[in-house]
Amino acid sequence: MKHRIIFAVLMSFTLSLMMSAWITYVNIGLHPDFVSFWMHAWVLAWPAAGLISFIAGPFLHGLAHKLAVKF
């Protein structure tokens, strides 16, 4: 269980940070306040990403394993 929580925190941190940066850039470009907008988006995205990673992670891990074995 500890591993699952740590993984969800690290994965959600990384994905939400990178995805919020990308989407902020796509939406506003390199605006002078880019970092401020990005951090605001990331603070909102990380908790959602963490919860989704924790809940969906085991299912998706199992699905990935089944697909890897099949193909």
C-alpha angles and dihedrals in degrees: 000000000000090000091050092052094046091047092049092050094048096042094046091046093052098042096043092047094051097039094047089050092051095046092045089051092048091049101043108008120216094336117175089247094044095125092049092051091044094051091048090052092045094051088055095043101047099068091048092047091048093053092045091048092050095048101036098033099086093046093048092046090054092046091050090051092051092048093047091052092046096049 
